[in-house]
Amino acid sequence: MQGDPSIERARAAGAIETPDPEHSEHVAFLALCLFDQFRDRFGLPPEGRDYLAAAALWHDTGQYRSLPEHHRYSFDRIMAVPLRGFDRTEQRVIALIARYHRAAEPSLRHPDFRQLPPHWRRLVEQLAAILRIAEGLDASHQQLVKDLRVEFHEGYVTIYAQSPTYPTLEVEKAQARAGLFRSVFGKDVLVLPDRPWTGSRHGEEEG
């Protein structure tokens, strides 16, 4: 993701260590692939791309504190570091997206989520839903999925994962992590392997 403006903005904002930088950077790449193809269809705000990139880069930073509960500690670590170029609300949004990349879904029972205005809560839900799928698409931490394309259908979307080998674990994990996406966007998700192809990375629409 060298040169991607959202990735570069996150890197310039602060130095937050992660235990597997290659995995985190690849998850960011995959998350932004999805965001770019979902943006127009679901009306995602342009600034959401920067928040998603930062959350994806730092989603595993809490593993330094605890592996089973690392999503919670990722929130704490992101909130503890001053982020240049992001205000405090934006920082909380980034931290919450990272916090919800696994385990419990966003809930008004969680004070840090509840304190956000409704439009910010909606954005956290949307971007966390994307991040969950992207994280699943690198479940092996081997960066097997090289690219993504999305097709939109009536009532569901298909995410095709391009890989030189059959990405069994990645497809299974991404599919299993699509529940929040269904709740937030009202669309089912089908994740399938795809053969390598040439051309630009854009969504295709049937009909």
Secondary structure, 3 states (H helix, E strand, C coil): CCCCHHHHHHHHHCCCCCCCHHHHHHHHHHHHHHHHHHHHHHCCCCCHHHHHHHHHHHCCHHHHCCCCCHHHHHHHHHHHCCCCCCCHHHHHHHHHHHHCCCCCCCCCCCHHHHCCCHHHHHHHHHHHHHHHHHHHCCCCCCCCCCEEEEEEECCEEEEEEECCCCCHHHHHHHHHCCHHHHHHHCCEEEEEEECCCCCCCCCEECC
